[in-house]
Amino acid sequence: MSRPALTTRYRLRPGRPLQWRTWHDDSLVFDPASGDTHVFDAVAREGLASLEQETLDLDALTLAMSRRLDVAPDTALGEYAARLVVDLEALGLIVRVAS
């Protein structure tokens, strides 16, 4: 899988108010527009929650996730963020935004 371009920005798909339920480290996210329910771990949850709040590129997403999780914004987290946006886009939860 190729890493998304650093300049590409992402946001929650417009008109998709997600419904969240969280238990310990896992979250269920219901997307009323599609009728789908998704299960996310704590790291993915914080990435999606960050994109729900604002439009971000990969660097900004990595930094937002690191702040929410209280961890360093290291290479591993950046790689996780890159995989996450690919997965969230495939699920139809986020979209790319033209710069």
Secondary structure, DSSP 4 states (H G I P E B T S, - for coil): -PPPPTT-EEEEPTT---EEEEETTEEEEEETTTTEEEEE-HHHHHHHHHHHHS-EEHHHHHHHHHHHHTS---HHHHHHHHHHHHHHHHTTSEEEE--
